[in-house]
Amino acid sequence: MAVLTHIACLALALNVAALPPVQPQDEQPAAAKFLPSRHGFQFHNSFTGTPIPPSLRGLGLEGAVPDTFGLCGGMSLAACDFYLAGAVVLADTKPPPEGTPLYAYIYRRQTDSLGTMGVMAAKFAQWMLLPDTSETGDSTAGRTAGELPAILARLERGELVPLGLVYAKAEPPDSRSAGNTGRDRLWENHQVLAYGLASINDHAAATNAISGDRTIHRATSPPLRTEDNTPDTQTDRPDAHSPSGPAGGANSTNLTSREIRIYDPNYPGDDRVVLRFRPVDGGIASQLVTGTGRSKRVRGVFPMPYTRVIPPESLSAHRRQP
């Protein structure tokens, strides 16, 4: 399984000056016609080797990260860049190896996705320390409820919105066992690119419209399945009773009546990957669902920084007609 190497990206942030300059643009991204199968990369978010910059290798950092890693933030931002530039991504189905121009571009955009000096990696770490829900205190569900209105508003305006997905949960410092730093799962979080909204009931209709083949897809959404391919009964969710707290009531109902369509680099070519939400005590719980019905619990969702960059023409198959 591809993973996001946030620890390595903190090292990348220290090496930005050694990478080629990029040309940022200030225009707002528009997502009216974006589709992962057309505008996302066709290879899986799984790279081999080490994401640590050559200038920082040999300093003992290699042991802190796996030798199979993901650059999901870089792929998400790069896909956005290519789309806004009217460029068509190459149809390669294998990830580019280190030393190639496309790898260098995605690598640089991975660093960009985490903000100045890796500030967004620190945000992931902060959210990892929070409980899932809380009726009286801070939680990932509560923070997601605070972030979601602005995310939905940006998508309603037609923007592309990079998102951080908190998957991992760290032990607080006062409860860690010997040798556990609480950071050993930082890289298991994820980044995606949101490009649209749909109501929950529109999921199957959108599937058929995208595929053009009503004989393949059922009239209803596929049953949810977890990462280990077992049916998702959601029995581990803390929402078996009516929600209360700040996220309960009409406001949370409005926020959770729609799902967010995303390009997920872990599922290349899948136009049906979505984020779904539901009210829980003190906030909103999240879930990622793929086109095949597989689901993954998401502890928290927040927007990631984005500054538009024009990719080199040599990296694209061709430019789209205006």
GIUR-V947122 format. One record per pair of residues at least 6 apart in sequence whose ideal C-beta (glycine too) atoms are under 6 Angstrom apart, sorted by the first residue. I is the first residue (numbers start at 1). J is the second residue. D is the distance in whole Angstrom. If there is no record, write none. Layout:
BEGIN
I_J_D, I_J_D
END
This chain:
BEGIN
2_45_4, 2_46_4, 2_70_4, 2_266_6, 3_69_6, 3_70_5, 3_187_5, 3_188_6, 4_70_5, 4_72_5, 4_187_5, 4_189_6, 4_190_6, 5_51_5, 5_65_5, 5_69_4, 5_187_5, 6_121_4, 6_186_5, 6_187_5, 7_64_5, 7_65_6, 7_186_6, 7_187_6, 8_51_4, 8_52_5, 8_65_5, 9_114_5, 9_118_6, 9_121_6, 10_118_4, 10_121_6, 11_52_6, 11_56_5, 11_61_6, 12_111_4, 13_111_6, 13_117_5, 13_118_4, 15_53_4, 15_55_6, 18_55_6, 19_108_5, 22_309_4, 23_310_5, 24_307_4, 24_309_6, 25_308_4, 28_159_6, 29_80_6, 29_84_6, 29_159_5, 29_160_4, 30_158_5, 31_158_6, 31_160_4, 31_195_4, 32_158_6, 34_83_6, 34_195_4, 35_271_5, 36_263_4, 36_271_5, 37_269_5, 37_271_5, 39_83_5, 40_79_5, 40_263_5, 41_75_6, 41_89_6, 42_91_6, 42_93_5, 42_268_5, 42_269_6, 43_92_6, 43_93_5, 43_94_5, 43_95_5, 44_268_6, 45_70_4, 45_72_5, 45_75_6, 45_265_4, 45_266_5, 47_69_6, 47_95_5, 48_68_6, 49_98_5, 50_62_6, 51_69_5, 52_61_5, 71_106_5, 71_110_5, 72_190_6, 72_191_5, 72_265_5, 73_110_5, 73_113_3, 73_191_4, 74_106_4, 74_109_4, 74_110_3, 75_106_6, 75_265_4, 76_162_5, 76_191_5, 76_192_6, 76_193_4, 77_109_4, 77_113_5, 78_106_5, 78_109_5, 79_193_6, 79_263_6, 80_160_5, 80_193_6, 81_309_5, 81_311_5, 82_89_5, 82_311_6, 84_308_6, 85_310_5, 86_319_5, 86_320_4, 87_316_4, 87_319_6, 88_316_6, 88_317_4, 88_318_5, 90_317_5, 96_102_4, 96_103_4, 101_315_6, 102_315_5, 113_304_6, 114_120_4, 114_121_5, 115_305_5, 124_189_5, 125_186_6, 127_140_6, 127_166_5, 127_300_5, 128_168_5, 128_169_6, 128_170_4, 129_170_5, 129_172_6, 130_138_6, 130_139_5, 130_140_5, 131_139_5, 132_140_6, 133_139_5, 133_141_5, 133_238_5, 133_280_5, 133_281_5, 133_282_6, 134_282_5, 135_245_5, 135_281_5, 135_282_5, 139_282_6, 139_283_6, 140_166_6, 140_299_5, 140_300_4, 141_280_5, 141_283_3, 141_284_6, 141_285_5, 142_282_5, 142_283_4, 143_300_6, 144_284_5, 144_300_5, 144_301_5, 145_247_4, 145_283_4, 145_284_4, 147_302_5, 148_255_5, 151_161_6, 151_303_6, 154_161_5, 155_197_5, 160_193_6, 160_195_5, 161_194_4, 161_303_6, 162_193_6, 162_304_4, 162_306_5, 163_192_5, 163_194_5, 163_301_6, 164_191_6, 164_302_5, 164_304_5, 165_190_4, 165_298_5, 166_189_6, 166_299_4, 166_300_4, 167_188_5, 167_189_5, 167_190_6, 168_185_4, 168_188_4, 168_189_6, 170_182_4, 171_182_5, 176_182_5, 192_262_4, 192_264_5, 193_263_4, 194_260_5, 194_262_5, 195_261_6, 196_261_4, 197_258_5, 198_206_6, 198_259_6, 199_258_5, 200_259_6, 203_221_5, 204_219_6, 204_220_5, 204_221_5, 207_217_5, 207_272_5, 208_214_5, 208_217_6, 210_271_5, 211_217_6, 222_293_3, 223_293_5, 224_232_4, 224_293_6, 224_295_4, 225_231_6, 225_232_6, 225_293_5, 225_294_5, 226_232_5, 226_295_6, 227_296_6, 232_295_5, 238_280_6, 239_280_4, 243_279_4, 243_280_6, 243_281_6, 244_281_6, 245_281_5, 245_282_4, 247_279_5, 247_283_5, 247_284_5, 248_279_6, 252_279_4, 256_277_4, 256_278_5, 256_279_6, 259_274_4, 259_276_5, 260_275_4, 261_274_6, 262_273_5, 264_273_5, 267_273_5, 267_290_5, 270_290_6, 270_291_5, 272_291_3, 273_290_5, 274_289_5, 275_286_6, 275_288_6, 276_287_5, 276_289_6, 277_284_5, 277_286_6, 278_285_5, 286_298_4, 286_301_5, 287_295_6, 287_297_6, 287_298_6, 288_296_5, 288_298_5, 289_295_5
END
